[in-house]
Amino acid sequence: MVDRADVSSVLTDIRALREQMQEQQRIQQQPEIQKPDQVRQTRESEGPSFGETLQGAVDRVNDLQQDSAQLQTAYEQGDPNVDITRVMVAAQKSQVAFQ
């Protein structure tokens, strides 16, 4: 016959292991708290900052608007290498980028 003490100790061990696993899962799901120095290092290693990204987007819009204006001027001056289709596409690109 099976000794009652052995079954109880096995059940106790199983419950203890289950609690340990649940605790490990809770720890893994919690966000890691970083010190200010770690945050700075993380930001530096992640890539461009918000300001740099915004400046890049503004520069890109500006470039598209300048290209559009140059093509419009060239078309109005009668440049044979610039057709109305290119002018309209450039204008639409700059308008969409600005929006």
Secondary structure, DSSP 8 states (H G I E B T S, - for coil): ---HHHHHHHHHHHHHHHHHHHHHHHHHHS-----HHHHHHHHHHH---HHHHHHHHHHHHHHHHHHHHHHHHHHHTT-TT--HHHHHHHHHHHHHHH-
